[in-house]
Amino acid sequence: MSMSAVSSASPPAEDPTTPPPMTTPPRKASVRLQERRGSNLSLLLDMNSLGVEPVCSVSTPKEVWLQQLHTSTRSLTHTLLQQAALDLDTLNVEYQKIPLNYVSAAELDVPGHTMKDRYKTILPNPESRVILKSPKEEAGPDRYINANYMRGYKGTPRAYIATQGPMVHTVGDFWDMVWQERSSIIVMVTRLKENNEKCEPYWPQETSRFGRFLLRARDSREKDGFTVTDMEIQLCSERRPVRHYWFTSWPDHHIPQCTAPLLRLVEEPITDCDSGPGPIIVHCSAGIGRTGCFIASSIGCQQLRETNQVDILETVCQLRLDRGGMIQTIEQYQFLYSTLAQYSRQLHQNQVPDSQGAFGSLGITLTCRILCRFS
C-alpha cells in the first residue's frame, strides 16, 4: 500500500492490547540559506554533523567588499607613478578589482527619495549622506538630498561633499545644503547639456531667487578650461560669499586630452578653501564620475606635496566607501593616474611658472601624448 493511501485512510480504533503504531516525526519545512543563518553579515559553517569542529566563518560578499575597500593600498614614489601611469593593462586589472559599493534602494530607507534622484541607480550611501535639517521657522521633518560627505587628505572628515547635478525641483535643496554646511566653494564638472540634460542652471546671471535664498553674481571671469563666478548668497539679513568653479572643457563620454586645465582647477579651490569653514561641494551629473576624478586628484596632489608619494588605489577605495561608484570608468581611472603623474613631474622638476600657466609646456605635451592613447 502506498504512503498516500495510508495517510489518507481513517485512523483505526484504539486497541488497549496492542502497542500504538510507530509515528514518523514530521519533516521540517525547507528553510532557505538566508533564514538558516539569520544574518547577512557572516555564516558559521556547522561541521558537527561531520564529526569535526567549526574552524572558520565565511564572510558574505558585502563584508568582503568592505574589507577590501578598507585595506587596499599601493603607495607609489615619483618614479613608480610615472611607470604605473603608462602600464594600462595593470591599471585595468587594478581598477576592475575595486568593489563598486553601490547602494540598493532597499538600503536607503527614505520614503519618496526617488523623486529627487537624477538616476535611480545612483544613490547616496546611508552612513555618510547629507541630511537637510528643516529651517527653524518650519517645524518639519529632515529632508533628503542625493549627496554624501567625503573624507579628504589623511581621512579628514567632511572635506568635500559629492552630489548630483541639481534638477528643477531640487535647486532649492542644493542651496539649503550650501547654507547649512557653510560651504564657500562649489566645483561643477559638467556642462548643462551633453546629448541629454546634465544639470539645471542653479546660479544667477545677475540677481535671482532660488528657494528661500537671494543670490547675486558679483564677478565672472574665464580661465583656461573653466569659468570662475563670485557670488553672494543671502538669507534674511545674513550674507555669505560663494565662489563657483565651472569646468567646461570635459568632453561628453570622453576624458580631457590634457591634464593641465584640471590641475589648475584643482589648485585654485585648495588655495581658496581657507575662506570658508564648510566642505568643498563638487558635482557633475550623477556625482560619481568626474566628481570622483576631481576629488581624487585634489587628495592626490596634497599627498604628493606633503610626502612625495601618492596612493591612488587607497584614495579611490576611500571615496567608494563614502559614495559608491566613484571614478566611473577605466578611462577616468587612467586619466587620474596621468593627472597625478603630471603633477608629480611638476613637483619633481621644480619648474618655474611660465607663460602657459602653473605647469610647464614640456609636461603638458608629454601628458597629452599619454592621453591620446585613451581616446
N, C-alpha and C positions, 0 to 999 in steps of 0.2 A: 504494500500500500504506500502511496506517495505521501510525503510530508504534508502537502497541501490538503490531502484527504484527511489525515489525522487531525490537523489543526482545525479543519472546518467541521469535524464531527462533534456531536453533543458530548459533554463530559459524562463519563459513566457514573452510576450511583455509587455512593460510598459503601465499602465493604470492610467492616472492622477486622475481619480475619486476614486480610491481605495488606501488605505494606503499601503506602502511597507510591505512585509511579515516580520515577526519577524525572526531574524537570531540568531543562536546559536554561541556564541564565540568559536573559535577553541580551542580544548583541548591542553594543554601544553604537549610537549613531555615528556616521562618518564625520570626522572633525577635520576641518581644513588646517593646514600648517600654521597659518596666521593665528587661528584660535588656540591651537595647541600651545604655541609658545607664549601667547599672551602679551607680547610686546614686539614692536618692530625695531627695538634697539639691539637686542642680541638673542642668540639661540644657543642654549646649552644642550649639547648632544647627550642624550640619556643612553649610556653604554651598559647599564646594569644588566639588561637582558642578554648581553653578550658575554657577561662574566668579567668585565673589565671596568675600571674606574673611569669616570669622565676626566679628560685630560685638558680640555681647552674649550673656549667659547668661539663660535663662528660669528663674525660681525655681519650685519646687514649691509647692503650697498651704501646706504646713506651714511652710516658710521664710517665705512671705509673711505668714502669720498671726503668727508670732513677731516679725517685723519691725514689724508694725502694733502689736502689744502693747507693744513696746519704745519706740515713737516717738509714739504718740497722746497728745495733750495739749490741754487747754482751760482755761487759768487764768482764774479769774473773781474780780473785785472784788466788794465787797458789793452794789453796785447791779446789776451784771451777773448776780450769783447770784439776786437777787430776781426779775429778769426771766426768767432761764432756768428757774426752778422753776415758772413759770406757763405756759411755752411747751411744752405737752405734745407737740405734733407734732414739734418739733425734737428733744426728748428721745427720742421713739420712734425717729426716724431714727438718732440718735447711738447709742442702745443696740443697735439691730439690726446696726450695723456692727462692734461689738466682737466679735472672734473668741472662741469659747467655750473652745477649748484643752482639750477633754475628752481623757481618756486611754483608749486602747483596751486590751482585755485582752492583746493581743499585745505592747504596750509595757511591761507590768508583768510582769517575769519573776520571779514569786514563786509557787512551787508551793503550791496549796491555799488561796490568798488568798480565793477566792470564799466559803468557809465563814465568813469574818469580815467580809464586806461586806454592809451592810444593803441596799444597792441595787446590782445587778450592773453598772449603767452609770455609777455614781459611784465612781471610783477615784482614788487619790492620785497626783499627778504624781511620777514616779520621782526627778526631780532634787532635790525638796525634801521627800520623805516622811520621816516619823519612823520610825526603826528601833529596835526594842526590843532592848536588849542582855540576854542571859541573866544571871541573878544569878551572882555569883562562886561560890556553892556548887553551882551547876548548870552543868556543862561542856557546855551545849547550844548549838545554833546561834542566831543572831539571830532575832527573831520579828517578825511582821507586825502592823501596826495601820493602819487606814484613817485616816490623819492626815497633815497637812503643816505644816511650819514656814512662817510667813507673815511677810514683811517689814512693818515699821511705818512711822512717820513718818520722812521723809528716808531711806527704804530701810533702816532699822535691821534687821539680820538677826535672825531668830527672836524678834521682838517678841510674836508670837502663835503659837498652834497652832490650826488649824481641823480639826475632826474630826467624825465622825458620832456620833449618839447611841448610847451603849453598848447592846449586846444581852446576853441572859442569859449567853452563853458568852464575852463579851468584857469583862465588868466588871473582871475581874482584870487584863486587859491595860491597861485605862484607868487604873487606879490605879498599875500599873507605870510608865506614862508620866508620871503626875503626880510620882511619886517620882524617876524617872530625870532628869526635866527640872527638878526642884526648883521646880515651879510652886506658887504660893500662892494664885492666883486662878483660879476656874472660873466661866465665864458660860454658863448654859443658856438658850437662846432657843426653847424648845418646851415644850408640855405633855407629860405622859406618854402621853396617848392623845387623838387627834383623828381621829375616824372609825376610823382604824387605829392600831395601836401605833406610837408615835414614839420611845420611849426607855424602857429598863429603869430602874427606880428603883435607883440605884447608890450612894446616900449613906445614912448611918444616920439613923434617927429618934432613937435613943439611942446604943447601942453595938452594933456589928456587925462581923463579919469578912468582908472581901472579898478573895478570893485569899489572898495571904500577909500582908495588912495588917489591922490592927485600927483601926477608925475610931470616934471618939466625937463626937457632936454636943454642943457646948458651949452654944450660944445660937442662937435663931432669932427673927427679927422681920419683920413685914410692913411694906412700904413701898408707895408709890403705884405699883402695877403690877408689883411684883416682891417676892420674898422673899429675905432675906439669912440664911444659916446659917453660923455659925462652927463649925468642927470641928477635930479633931486626927487626924492620921494617924501611926500608929506601926508601926515595923518593928524587931523585937528591942527594944533599949533606946532607940532613937532616935525622937524625936517631933518633928513639924513642924506648924505651924498652916496651915490651908487655909480660905479664905473662898469660899463658894458663892453665886452670884447666880442666882436663878431668875426669869426674865422670864415671867410668866404671862398677860399681857394682850395677847398677839398672837393674833388670831383665826385659826382654821384656814382656809387657802386665801384669805386676805384680808390686808390690811395694817391696822395700828392706825389709829384715827380721829384720834388726836392724837400729836404727836411728843414731848411733854413727858416721859412716862414713860421712853421710850428714851433721851432726852438725860440724864435723871437717872441712868439705869443706866450710860450711857457715862462720865459724870463720875466715878462712885464708883470703879470699878476703876482709872481713871487715877490717882486720888488714892492708892489703896491699893497700887499696883504696886511702890512702893519697898520694901514689906515683904518682898519675896522676889526672888531673882535670876532666877527662871525665867520663861518665856513665860506670858502670859495664855492659858489654854485656853478656847476658845469652841466650842460645839457647838449644833446644832439636831437635826434628824433625819438629814438627808443631809450636813450640814456645808458647804453652799454658799449657800443662800438667805438665811435670817435671819442665819446666821453671817456671811455677807458683808456684810449691812446693818450689823451691829454693828461689825465691824472697820473698814469704810469710814467709818462715822460717827465712830468714835474717831480715826482718822487725820485726817479732815476737820476735826474740832474742834481738833485740835492745829495744823493748818495755819492755821486762822482765828485762833487765839490768837497764834500767832507771827508771822504775815505779813499778816493781814487779807485774805488771798486763799485760794482753795481750787481744787484741780484734781481734780474728781470723776472725770472721764474717765481721767486718768492713774492715779488710785488704783485704780479698778476694773480697769484693764489690768494693773497690778502684781499685784493679787490673783489674777487669772486666770493669770498666769504661774506663780504659786506653787501654785495649786489650780484646776483647770479648772471653769468653770461658775459661779464666784462671782457673786452677785447673779443670782438665777434667773429673774426675770420683769421685764417692763417696769414693772409696778406697784411692785415693790421699788425699781427704779431711780428712778422718780419720787418715791417716798417718801424715798429717800436725799437727793435734791435738796431736798425740802421740809424735811427734818430739819435739814440744814445751813443752809438759808436762815433757818430759825427761830433757830438758834444764832447766825448772823451778825447777825440783828436784835438779839438779846440783847446781844452784844458792842458793836454799833454804838450802841445806845441807852443802854448802860451802866446798865441797870436795876438797882435795888436789890432783893434777895430779899424777897418778900412772903409773905403767908400761904399762897399756893398753891405755895410752894417756890422753887427757884432760878430759875424763869422766870416772868415777869410774865403776868398774865391776858390782857392785850391780845395779846401774841404768840401765846399758846396758842389764843385764839379765832380769830385770823387763820389759823393753821396748820390748825385743824380745818376751817375753811371751804374751804381749798385741798384738803384730803384728801377732803372729801365728793365731789369730782369724780372720785376714783379708784374709789369703792366703788359 
